[in-house]
Amino acid sequence: MEPDDAGVRGAGVRGDRGGHRAGGDGRGRRSGAGHGEVRADNKGYASHVVEHDVHGVSWAERGGFVAAFAQTSAGDMSPNLRGGGAQGPTDDQFENTRIIGQLQASRAEQLFESATEELSGPIDARGRYVDFSDIQVEPRFTPDGQPHRTCPGALGQNFTAGAEDGPGPPIVDEGDLSTNPLLLLAGIVVTPTPLWVRQCQAPKQVFLGTGSQNPPWTPQVMPVQLLRIGQPAVGTAPGEFTIVSGQRVIDAMTAELGGTVSHVMPAGYANAYAGYVATPEEYDAQHYEGAATHFGRYTGPAYAQELASLAAALRDGGPVTDDAQPLDLSRQRISARPGVVVDSPPLGRSFGAVLTQPAASYAHGATVATDFVTAHPNNNLRDESTFLEVQHLSQGTWRTVATDSEWQTTYTWKREYLAVSTAKITWTVPATAQPGTYRIVHHGDARSLTGRITPFTGTTRTFTVSG
């Protein structure tokens, strides 16, 4: 995820929920070095609508009703339908997030209310680690009925072209199978790739040989898993399947399960991540998805084979064994981004100080805005907590009525200069807000030169909401 010029948080999720194609406009993001953004994507908004607006679960009652909007085969689908798939419904990403999320929420609620089948039956699971850089794929899973193998990970030159709703720089076009000299040279310099890997990856024109490095840049020993929860079975894999490649995985699992379950589905982005999973036919076309299919032409058939094997073991109650173990790279991590070095308030101010106070009074539908002296949010992402609270004075007690999980609030962080940061907090007063006295509270965490992180809190003056 790339940082934007401002950071925003709202609508009930912590971090990134959606992938490149399926996330659509309004993807969740993390803060960058000088500015950043954390916000819900359309699925986060859909969850918020169903949980909060439909079932009345407030920020303090999370868990009372859980609406999970999961992904299955999302590799070549997008909610961005305008401009040939390049744009969302409007030119405003926040509005796009709301529109797309609302459509999903409304349909999900219809399905939920009309559902009649109850979960029943056994709960079971199988899982194993597999080295995807060298899988011998059996003939029954390949298009030509011949045995084939996967390859060490690599990204093709057409990966740089991007997809329809996220185009890259105008260096190459999707589907261009000719060699781009600039990318070939750049790839050779950055990630030298053996000739046999390039041949194995054909017709992909290799740009980055991510699996040929030491340690590999692509995770190659990865988990696959099959979960049974009564009638449904969910096959999890660390890839982003196209619709057709996902259907082939479903077919392979269904054939082995032999009627023991009535619903079979894949779940991508699970437990690790190694790019897209296109079909061999899609791979040959070398559009963005095929160029981003890391382990070669038979990546999809390899996933189908491995998940079918787990399905057979689950069906028969048999054991499974790991093919390999992932590398422990915890001491070999390299980051191109420096961490937070130190935070400092501006001269004469302290952390949590209010730079811009709210106005004295607001009506329903108006937006309250205030600015605070703050610190870098990466010091504490406040998962299961909040960067802000909107509080209402009720019977002499301050009660929280909104946090950064609400769509009505935003949290914008900016590194102004050196170690000095500011935070803008807004609250659009909902029609349901009770008239009375309110205030906004900001929570943050500052890092000293010694690395010590200290929490702080800032509070605005009071303001009123009129009826």
Secondary structure in CASP SS format (residue, H / E / C, confidence):
PFRMAT SS
TARGET T0000
AUTHOR 0000-0000-0000
METHOD secondary structure of the structure
MODEL  1
M C 1.00
E C 1.00
P C 1.00
D C 1.00
D C 1.00
A C 1.00
G C 1.00
V C 1.00
R C 1.00
G C 1.00
A C 1.00
G C 1.00
V C 1.00
R C 1.00
G C 1.00
D C 1.00
R C 1.00
G C 1.00
G C 1.00
H C 1.00
R C 1.00
A C 1.00
G C 1.00
G C 1.00
D C 1.00
G C 1.00
R C 1.00
G C 1.00
R C 1.00
R C 1.00
S E 1.00
G C 1.00
A C 1.00
G C 1.00
H E 1.00
G E 1.00
E C 1.00
V C 1.00
R C 1.00
A C 1.00
D C 1.00
N H 1.00
K H 1.00
G H 1.00
Y H 1.00
A H 1.00
S H 1.00
H H 1.00
V H 1.00
V H 1.00
E H 1.00
H H 1.00
D H 1.00
V H 1.00
H C 1.00
G C 1.00
V C 1.00
S C 1.00
W H 1.00
A H 1.00
E H 1.00
R C 1.00
G C 1.00
G C 1.00
F C 1.00
V C 1.00
A C 1.00
A C 1.00
F C 1.00
A C 1.00
Q C 1.00
T C 1.00
S C 1.00
A C 1.00
G C 1.00
D C 1.00
M C 1.00
S C 1.00
P C 1.00
N C 1.00
L C 1.00
R E 1.00
G C 1.00
G C 1.00
G C 1.00
A C 1.00
Q E 1.00
G C 1.00
P C 1.00
T C 1.00
D C 1.00
D C 1.00
Q H 1.00
F H 1.00
E H 1.00
N H 1.00
T H 1.00
R H 1.00
I H 1.00
I H 1.00
G H 1.00
Q H 1.00
L H 1.00
Q H 1.00
A H 1.00
S H 1.00
R H 1.00
A H 1.00
E H 1.00
Q H 1.00
L H 1.00
F H 1.00
E H 1.00
S H 1.00
A C 1.00
T C 1.00
E C 1.00
E C 1.00
L C 1.00
S C 1.00
G C 1.00
P C 1.00
I E 1.00
D E 1.00
A E 1.00
R E 1.00
G E 1.00
R E 1.00
Y E 1.00
V E 1.00
D E 1.00
F C 1.00
S C 1.00
D C 1.00
I C 1.00
Q E 1.00
V E 1.00
E C 1.00
P H 1.00
R H 1.00
F H 1.00
T C 1.00
P C 1.00
D C 1.00
G C 1.00
Q C 1.00
P C 1.00
H E 1.00
R E 1.00
T C 1.00
C C 1.00
P C 1.00
G C 1.00
A C 1.00
L E 1.00
G E 1.00
Q H 1.00
N H 1.00
F H 1.00
T H 1.00
A H 1.00
G E 1.00
A E 1.00
E C 1.00
D C 1.00
G E 1.00
P E 1.00
G C 1.00
P C 1.00
P C 1.00
I C 1.00
V C 1.00
D C 1.00
E C 1.00
G C 1.00
D C 1.00
L C 1.00
S C 1.00
T C 1.00
N C 1.00
P H 1.00
L H 1.00
L H 1.00
L H 1.00
L H 1.00
A H 1.00
G H 1.00
I H 1.00
V H 1.00
V H 1.00
T C 1.00
P C 1.00
T C 1.00
P C 1.00
L H 1.00
W H 1.00
V H 1.00
R H 1.00
Q H 1.00
C H 1.00
Q C 1.00
A C 1.00
P C 1.00
K C 1.00
Q C 1.00
V E 1.00
F E 1.00
L E 1.00
G C 1.00
T C 1.00
G C 1.00
S C 1.00
Q C 1.00
N C 1.00
P C 1.00
P C 1.00
W C 1.00
T C 1.00
P C 1.00
Q C 1.00
V E 1.00
M E 1.00
P E 1.00
V E 1.00
Q E 1.00
L E 1.00
L E 1.00
R E 1.00
I E 1.00
G C 1.00
Q C 1.00
P E 1.00
A E 1.00
V E 1.00
G E 1.00
T E 1.00
A C 1.00
P C 1.00
G C 1.00
E E 1.00
F E 1.00
T C 1.00
I H 1.00
V H 1.00
S H 1.00
G H 1.00
Q H 1.00
R H 1.00
V H 1.00
I H 1.00
D H 1.00
A H 1.00
M H 1.00
T H 1.00
A H 1.00
E H 1.00
L H 1.00
G C 1.00
G C 1.00
T C 1.00
V C 1.00
S C 1.00
H E 1.00
V E 1.00
M E 1.00
P E 1.00
A E 1.00
G C 1.00
Y C 1.00
A C 1.00
N C 1.00
A C 1.00
Y C 1.00
A C 1.00
G E 1.00
Y E 1.00
V E 1.00
A C 1.00
T C 1.00
P H 1.00
E H 1.00
E H 1.00
Y H 1.00
D H 1.00
A H 1.00
Q C 1.00
H C 1.00
Y H 1.00
E H 1.00
G H 1.00
A H 1.00
A C 1.00
T E 1.00
H C 1.00
F C 1.00
G C 1.00
R C 1.00
Y C 1.00
T H 1.00
G H 1.00
P H 1.00
A H 1.00
Y H 1.00
A H 1.00
Q H 1.00
E H 1.00
L H 1.00
A H 1.00
S H 1.00
L H 1.00
A H 1.00
A H 1.00
A H 1.00
L H 1.00
R H 1.00
D H 1.00
G C 1.00
G C 1.00
P C 1.00
V C 1.00
T C 1.00
D C 1.00
D C 1.00
A C 1.00
Q C 1.00
P C 1.00
L C 1.00
D C 1.00
L C 1.00
S C 1.00
R C 1.00
Q C 1.00
R C 1.00
I C 1.00
S C 1.00
A C 1.00
R C 1.00
P C 1.00
G C 1.00
V C 1.00
V C 1.00
V C 1.00
D C 1.00
S C 1.00
P C 1.00
P C 1.00
L C 1.00
G C 1.00
R C 1.00
S C 1.00
F C 1.00
G C 1.00
A C 1.00
V E 1.00
L E 1.00
T E 1.00
Q C 1.00
P C 1.00
A C 1.00
A C 1.00
S E 1.00
Y E 1.00
A C 1.00
H C 1.00
G C 1.00
A C 1.00
T E 1.00
V E 1.00
A E 1.00
T E 1.00
D E 1.00
F E 1.00
V E 1.00
T E 1.00
A C 1.00
H C 1.00
P H 1.00
N H 1.00
N H 1.00
N C 1.00
L C 1.00
R C 1.00
D C 1.00
E C 1.00
S C 1.00
T C 1.00
F C 1.00
L E 1.00
E E 1.00
V E 1.00
Q E 1.00
H E 1.00
L E 1.00
S E 1.00
Q C 1.00
G C 1.00
T E 1.00
W E 1.00
R E 1.00
T E 1.00
V E 1.00
A E 1.00
T E 1.00
D C 1.00
S C 1.00
E C 1.00
W C 1.00
Q C 1.00
T E 1.00
T E 1.00
Y E 1.00
T E 1.00
W E 1.00
K E 1.00
R E 1.00
E E 1.00
Y E 1.00
L C 1.00
A C 1.00
V E 1.00
S E 1.00
T E 1.00
A E 1.00
K E 1.00
I E 1.00
T E 1.00
W E 1.00
T E 1.00
V C 1.00
P C 1.00
A C 1.00
T C 1.00
A C 1.00
Q C 1.00
P C 1.00
G E 1.00
T E 1.00
Y E 1.00
R E 1.00
I E 1.00
V E 1.00
H E 1.00
H E 1.00
G E 1.00
D E 1.00
A E 1.00
R E 1.00
S C 1.00
L C 1.00
T C 1.00
G C 1.00
R C 1.00
I E 1.00
T E 1.00
P E 1.00
F E 1.00
T E 1.00
G E 1.00
T E 1.00
T C 1.00
R C 1.00
T C 1.00
F E 1.00
T E 1.00
V E 1.00
S C 1.00
G C 1.00
END
